[in-house]
Amino acid sequence: MKSAVSNAVALRPTLGPPLIATWAAVLMVVVVPGIIVAYTPTPPTNAWMGALLVTTVGGLRYGWIVGEGYRRLVEMSFWVFTYVFMGLAPLTQLRMRVDPATSPRIDPSLAWSTIMVVIVGLAAFFGGLIVARQLWSRLANSRLTRPANTQISLPRVLILSACALLVNAYYISKIGPGTLLSSRSAVTERAQVVLGESTVASITVAVAMMTLLVSFVALVKYWDLTEHPDRAILVVIVILAVTLLVTLNPISSPRYLFGTGALAVAALFGLFATAKRFRFVALSAVAALVLIFPALDAFRYSSSAQLKTSSPLESLTSPDYDAFAQINNTLLFVQNHGTTGGKQALGVLLFWVPRSIWPDKAFDTGILLAESRGYVVKNLSAPLWAELFINGGWIVLVVGMLCLGIVVGIQDRKIEIALRVSRAPTVLSCILPFYLIILMRGSLLQAMSYFVVIVGCALFVTDWSRAPDGGST
């Protein structure tokens, strides 16, 4: 056991099955982009080649991750988003000369500048991964690199579970059970009516959904890793599961939130317990974001499914994939108005302050960009590249992506250690790797309430002082 742990701490990378890595890279670098190029007309400008460069970089790194075999859950989420939203989608949009319907009139003269923002961000992220590797090797014998010896506090989990059920009872009573099973737009409209100010409504919904998810994950881990748990805990687990399914259902919940919850539960029950399972999920994730992701919005406006697109190429030009267009709009905004000097970031940090108290509080970056372009639809995305650039230009972009790379590199190593001694990682690591996609798509102000609730609840249920006789977090 001691040697296994020491090997996990060292984490000396090995190539893994080279054939899997090669085929994954060929598929993502050559086959998929090649199909897009073959079935789309050649545009008069060559900006699409920049998007092809992004798919090449993303595909090569993703192929390495798949073949290597380490369960890099956080980096997997980063690259699957980058490959699809910053590679395949702009490649299709630039070649077909079609802008997402909600983000029209994209400035073609800024196409290469937009690509440079993406590439510089990726270079800084790679730099962060390198720094993380160096830090890890230097701290190989420190507390940072040892397996976590934290425990789940059963009393705190039960307290959180009770609070989660109470908040959800309030939320469901206000929204109405029928509304929760009708459509996403119906839930949004009803929430605005009964929950009042948008800040309060956002926090209430975040607490209702994420306290349930964290409680369920923590209690299942406690049950799984405790030798003789009380049978009454199983009853609580079932109640949490049913309530979670009603509140965070695929019909009325945003796709990203439902996907986060579904993958967190799957990770909890061993989806990433082996390298083989990890490889399967990693390869499936790219196809899911292109083929399944648009279909998950079928219940947005009606309880009967309504598909918006008929082909993968058409879906890649839909409003779902407006991230590249929004970076373009960010560059135009900064060109015309300058950066916000951190105002958007301050709004994110103080997301919990109601606008009635702070009238000048920054709006979502997606809304800011939409209003600057005179768009009809305001609720647009603002990918992480755009959030960083609009706050402070190139310097903030580089520093922000560098820091992200450091955090991702360290967290993935800690997740790998946890998965070598357990079928599931910690409570936070079951949820946050998949919530990262929401943070990357933005807007950050919109996503922050859920993030804080997830982190706060996970820390609350953790007992840092107990001896290792219960479930590990």
C-alpha positions in Angstrom: 0.0 0.0 0.0 2.8 2.4 0.9 4.5 1.8 -2.5 1.3 2.4 -4.3 0.8 5.7 -2.6 4.4 6.8 -3.2 4.0 5.9 -6.9 0.8 7.9 -7.0 2.5 10.9 -5.5 5.4 10.7 -7.9 3.0 10.6 -10.9 5.7 10.0 -13.4 3.9 10.2 -16.8 3.9 7.2 -19.1 2.6 7.2 -22.6 -0.1 4.6 -22.1 -1.6 2.8 -25.1 0.0 4.6 -28.1 -2.5 3.2 -30.5 -5.5 4.8 -28.7 -3.7 8.1 -28.5 -2.8 8.0 -32.2 -6.3 7.2 -33.3 -7.8 9.8 -31.1 -5.5 12.5 -32.4 -6.1 11.4 -36.0 -9.8 11.6 -35.5 -9.8 15.0 -33.9 -7.0 16.6 -35.9 -7.5 15.2 -39.4 -10.9 13.4 -39.8 -13.4 15.7 -38.1 -11.9 19.0 -39.3 -11.3 17.4 -42.7 -15.0 16.6 -43.0 -16.0 20.2 -42.2 -13.5 21.6 -44.7 -14.8 19.1 -47.4 -18.5 19.9 -46.9 -18.2 23.7 -46.6 -17.4 26.3 -49.3 -14.0 27.9 -49.3 -14.3 31.5 -48.1 -12.4 34.5 -49.6 -10.3 34.9 -46.5 -8.0 32.4 -44.7 -9.0 33.2 -41.1 -10.5 29.7 -40.9 -7.0 28.3 -40.9 -6.5 29.9 -37.5 -9.5 27.9 -36.2 -7.9 24.8 -37.8 -4.8 25.5 -35.8 -6.9 25.5 -32.6 -8.4 22.1 -33.5 -4.9 20.8 -34.2 -3.5 21.9 -30.9 -6.6 20.8 -29.0 -6.8 17.5 -30.8 -3.2 16.6 -30.2 -3.3 17.4 -26.5 -6.6 15.6 -26.1 -5.2 12.6 -27.8 -2.2 12.6 -25.4 -4.6 12.8 -22.4 -6.7 9.9 -23.7 -3.7 7.7 -24.4 -1.8 8.6 -21.3 -4.4 7.1 -19.0 -4.2 9.6 -16.1 -7.7 10.7 -15.1 -7.2 14.4 -15.9 -10.8 15.3 -15.3 -10.4 19.1 -15.1 -8.1 19.3 -18.1 -10.4 17.1 -20.1 -13.3 19.6 -19.6 -11.0 22.4 -20.6 -10.0 20.8 -23.8 -13.3 19.4 -24.8 -14.8 23.0 -24.5 -11.8 24.5 -26.4 -11.8 22.0 -29.2 -15.6 22.3 -29.9 -16.3 25.9 -29.1 -13.0 27.5 -30.1 -12.1 25.1 -32.9 -14.8 23.2 -34.7 -17.5 25.9 -34.3 -15.5 28.9 -35.6 -14.0 26.7 -38.3 -17.5 26.0 -39.5 -18.8 29.5 -39.1 -15.8 31.1 -40.8 -15.9 28.7 -43.8 -19.7 29.0 -44.2 -19.6 32.8 -43.5 -22.5 32.4 -41.1 -22.7 34.1 -37.7 -24.8 32.7 -34.8 -28.3 34.1 -35.1 -28.1 35.8 -31.7 -24.7 37.4 -32.5 -25.0 38.9 -36.0 -22.8 41.3 -37.8 -19.5 39.9 -36.5 -16.6 42.1 -37.7 -14.7 40.0 -40.2 -11.7 42.3 -39.9 -11.2 41.1 -36.3 -11.3 37.4 -37.1 -7.5 36.9 -36.9 -7.3 39.0 -33.8 -10.0 36.8 -32.2 -8.0 33.8 -33.1 -4.9 35.3 -31.6 -6.7 35.9 -28.3 -7.6 32.2 -28.2 -4.1 31.0 -29.1 -2.4 33.4 -26.6 -4.8 32.1 -23.9 -3.9 28.5 -24.8 -0.2 29.2 -24.7 -0.6 30.8 -21.3 -2.6 27.8 -20.1 0.1 25.4 -21.3 2.6 27.6 -19.4 0.5 27.1 -16.3 0.5 23.3 -16.7 4.3 23.4 -17.0 4.5 25.5 -13.8 2.2 23.1 -12.0 4.3 20.1 -13.0 7.4 21.8 -11.6 5.7 22.8 -8.4 4.4 19.2 -8.0 7.8 17.7 -8.4 9.4 20.2 -6.0 6.7 19.5 -3.4 6.6 15.8 -3.9 7.0 15.1 -0.2 4.9 17.9 1.1 1.3 17.9 2.4 0.1 19.2 -1.0 1.0 16.0 -2.8 -0.1 13.5 -0.2 -3.5 11.7 -0.4 -6.2 13.7 1.4 -6.8 12.5 5.0 -10.0 14.5 5.4 -13.3 13.0 6.4 -17.0 13.6 5.7 -18.8 14.8 8.8 -22.0 12.9 9.1 -23.7 15.5 11.3 -22.8 18.3 8.9 -24.0 16.4 5.9 -27.3 15.7 7.6 -27.7 19.3 8.5 -26.9 20.3 4.9 -29.3 17.7 3.6 -32.1 19.1 5.9 -31.4 22.6 4.7 -31.3 21.5 1.1 -34.7 19.8 1.4 -36.2 22.8 3.1 -34.9 25.2 0.5 -36.2 22.9 -2.3 -39.6 22.7 -0.6 -39.8 26.5 -0.6 -38.5 26.7 -4.2 -40.9 24.0 -5.6 -43.8 25.6 -3.7 -43.0 28.9 -5.3 -42.4 27.6 -8.8 -44.9 24.9 -8.8 -44.2 21.2 -9.5 -46.0 21.4 -12.8 -43.8 24.3 -13.9 -40.7 22.3 -13.1 -41.8 19.6 -15.6 -43.0 22.0 -18.3 -40.1 23.9 -20.0 -37.0 25.9 -19.1 -38.6 29.2 -20.2 -41.6 28.6 -18.1 -39.4 28.1 -15.0 -37.4 31.2 -15.8 -40.5 33.4 -16.2 -42.1 32.0 -13.1 -39.0 32.5 -11.0 -38.8 36.2 -12.1 -42.3 36.7 -10.9 -42.2 34.9 -7.5 -38.6 35.3 -6.5 -38.2 39.0 -7.3 -34.8 40.6 -8.1 -32.5 38.7 -10.4 -29.7 38.5 -7.9 -31.9 37.1 -5.2 -33.6 34.7 -7.7 -30.2 33.5 -9.0 -28.9 32.8 -5.5 -32.1 31.0 -4.4 -32.0 28.7 -7.4 -28.3 28.0 -6.9 -28.8 27.1 -3.3 -31.8 24.9 -4.2 -30.0 22.9 -6.8 -26.4 22.7 -5.6 -27.1 22.0 -1.9 -29.0 19.0 -3.0 -26.2 17.8 -5.3 -23.4 18.3 -2.7 -25.5 16.6 0.0 -26.3 13.6 -2.2 -22.6 13.2 -3.3 -21.3 13.5 0.2 -23.8 11.2 1.8 -23.3 8.5 -0.9 -19.5 8.7 -0.4 -20.0 8.4 3.4 -22.2 5.3 2.9 -19.8 3.8 0.4 -16.7 4.2 2.5 -18.0 3.6 6.0 -18.0 0.0 7.2 -21.3 -0.1 9.1 -23.4 2.9 8.2 -26.8 3.4 9.8 -29.6 2.1 7.5 -31.5 5.3 8.1 -28.9 7.1 6.0 -30.1 5.1 3.0 -33.5 6.6 3.4 -32.1 10.1 3.3 -30.1 9.2 0.2 -33.2 8.1 -1.6 -35.1 11.2 -0.6 -32.2 13.4 -1.8 -32.0 11.5 -5.1 -35.7 11.9 -5.9 -35.7 15.6 -5.0 -32.6 16.2 -7.0 -34.1 14.5 -10.0 -37.2 16.7 -9.7 -35.3 19.9 -9.2 -32.4 19.3 -11.6 -34.3 17.5 -14.3 -33.4 17.5 -18.1 -36.6 19.3 -19.1 -36.6 22.5 -17.2 -32.9 22.8 -16.0 -30.2 24.5 -18.1 -28.3 21.9 -20.1 -24.9 22.8 -18.5 -26.3 22.4 -14.9 -28.1 19.1 -15.7 -24.9 17.9 -17.4 -22.8 18.9 -14.4 -25.1 17.0 -12.0 -25.4 13.9 -14.2 -21.6 13.7 -14.6 -21.0 14.4 -10.9 -23.3 11.5 -10.0 -21.7 9.2 -12.6 -18.2 10.1 -11.2 -19.5 9.3 -7.8 -20.5 5.8 -8.9 -17.2 5.0 -10.5 -17.4 6.4 -14.0 -13.7 7.4 -13.8 -12.6 4.5 -11.6 -10.4 3.0 -14.3 -8.3 4.5 -17.1 -10.4 2.5 -19.6 -13.6 4.2 -18.4 -11.9 7.6 -18.5 -10.8 7.1 -22.1 -14.4 6.1 -23.1 -15.9 9.2 -21.5 -13.2 11.5 -22.9 -13.8 10.3 -26.4 -17.6 10.4 -26.0 -17.5 13.9 -24.6 -16.5 15.5 -27.9 -19.2 13.8 -29.9 -21.7 14.6 -27.2 -21.0 18.4 -27.3 -21.5 18.4 -31.1 -24.3 15.9 -31.5 -26.3 15.7 -28.3 -25.7 19.2 -26.7 -28.0 21.1 -29.1 -30.7 18.4 -28.7 -30.8 18.9 -24.9 -32.3 22.3 -25.5 -35.4 20.8 -27.1 -37.6 21.5 -24.1 -36.5 25.2 -23.7 -39.8 26.7 -24.8 -42.2 23.8 -24.7 -42.9 20.5 -22.9 -42.8 18.8 -26.3 -39.3 18.4 -27.9 -38.4 20.9 -30.6 -35.1 20.4 -32.3 -33.5 23.6 -33.6 -31.1 22.1 -36.2 -31.1 19.2 -38.6 -27.3 18.5 -39.0 -24.1 18.8 -37.0 -22.8 21.5 -39.4 -25.9 23.5 -38.9 -25.7 23.1 -35.2 -22.1 24.4 -35.1 -23.4 27.8 -36.5 -26.3 28.0 -34.0 -26.5 30.4 -31.0 -25.3 27.5 -28.8 -21.8 28.0 -30.2 -21.5 31.8 -30.0 -18.3 31.8 -27.9 -16.0 32.8 -30.8 -18.3 35.5 -31.9 -18.4 36.9 -28.4 -14.6 37.1 -28.2 -14.8 39.1 -31.5 -17.4 41.4 -29.9 -15.1 41.8 -26.9 -12.3 43.0 -29.1 -14.6 45.4 -30.8 -15.8 46.7 -27.4 -12.3 47.2 -26.1 -11.3 48.8 -29.4 -14.2 51.3 -29.1 -14.4 51.8 -25.3 -11.3 50.4 -23.8 -11.1 47.7 -21.1 -13.4 47.9 -18.1 -10.4 48.1 -15.7 -11.7 45.2 -13.6 -15.2 46.5 -13.2 -16.7 43.2 -14.6 -14.4 41.2 -12.3 -15.5 43.2 -9.3 -19.2 42.5 -10.2 -18.3 38.8 -10.3 -16.6 38.9 -6.9 -19.5 40.8 -5.4 -22.2 38.9 -7.2 -24.2 38.5 -4.0 -24.8 42.3 -3.6 -28.4 43.1 -4.9 -28.7 45.8 -7.5 -31.1 47.7 -5.2 -28.1 48.3 -2.9 -25.5 48.7 -5.7 -27.3 50.3 -8.7 -24.0 50.6 -10.7 -23.1 46.9 -10.3 -21.8 45.4 -13.6 -24.1 43.4 -15.7 -23.2 40.0 -17.1 -20.4 40.4 -19.7 -22.6 38.7 -22.2 -25.3 41.3 -21.6 -22.8 44.2 -21.8 -21.5 42.9 -25.2 -25.0 42.4 -26.5 -26.1 45.9 -25.6 -22.9 47.4 -27.1 -23.8 45.7 -30.4 -27.5 46.5 -30.2 -28.6 42.8 -30.2 -32.2 41.8 -29.5 -31.2 38.8 -27.4 -29.2 39.9 -24.3 -28.6 36.6 -22.5 -25.4 35.6 -24.4 -22.3 33.8 -23.4 -19.0 35.4 -22.5 -16.2 32.8 -22.7 -13.3 33.0 -20.2 -11.1 34.5 -22.9 -13.6 37.4 -23.3 -14.0 37.8 -19.5 -10.3 38.2 -19.0 -9.6 40.4 -22.0 -12.5 42.8 -21.3 -11.2 43.4 -17.8 -7.6 44.1 -18.6 -6.5 43.3 -22.2 -3.6 41.0 -23.0 -1.9 41.1 -19.6 -5.0 40.0 -17.7 -5.6 37.3 -20.4 -2.1 35.8 -20.0 -2.1 36.0 -16.2 -5.6 34.6 -15.8 -5.0 31.6 -18.2 -1.6 31.0 -16.6 -3.2 30.8 -13.1 -5.9 28.5 -14.5 -3.3 26.2 -15.9 -1.5 26.0 -12.6 -4.7 25.2 -10.7 -5.8 22.6 -13.3 -2.5 20.9 -13.3 -2.3 20.5 -9.5 -6.0 19.5 -9.1 -5.8 16.8 -11.7 -2.8 15.3 -10.0 -4.7 15.2 -6.7 -7.7 13.7 -8.4 -5.5 10.9 -9.9 -4.1 10.1 -6.4 -7.7 9.9 -5.0 -8.8 7.7 -7.8 -6.0 5.2 -7.1 -7.4 4.5 -3.7 -11.2 5.0 -4.2 -13.7 4.6 -7.0 -14.6 8.3 -6.9 -12.6 11.5 -6.2 -13.5 14.0 -3.5 -16.9 15.7 -3.3 -15.5 18.8 -5.0 -13.7 16.8 -7.6 -16.9 14.9 -8.5 -18.6 18.2 -9.4 -16.1 21.1 -10.2 -14.4 19.5 -13.2 -17.6 19.4 -15.1 -18.8 22.8 -13.8 -15.7 24.2 -15.3 -17.4 24.1 -18.7 -20.0 26.5 -17.4 -17.3 28.8 -16.0 -15.5 28.7 -19.4 -18.6 29.5 -21.4 -19.7 32.3 -19.1 -20.8 34.8 -18.2 -18.9 34.5 -14.9 -21.4 36.7 -13.1 -24.2 34.3 -14.0 -22.2 31.2 -13.0 -20.6 32.5 -9.8 -23.5 31.9 -7.4 -23.6 28.1 -8.2 -19.8 27.9 -7.9 -19.7 29.5 -4.5 -22.5 27.3 -3.2 -20.8 24.2 -4.5 -17.5 25.1 -2.9 -19.0 26.4 0.4 -21.2 23.3 0.9 -18.3 20.9 0.1 -16.1 22.6 2.7 -18.9 22.6 5.2 -19.4 18.8 5.1 -15.7 18.2 5.4 -14.2 17.4 8.8 -10.5 18.1 8.7 -9.7 16.8 12.2 -11.2 13.3 12.4 -9.2 10.2 12.2 -9.6 8.2 8.9 -12.3 5.8 10.0 -15.2 7.2 7.9 -15.7 8.3 4.3 -13.1 10.4 2.6 -14.3 13.6 0.9 
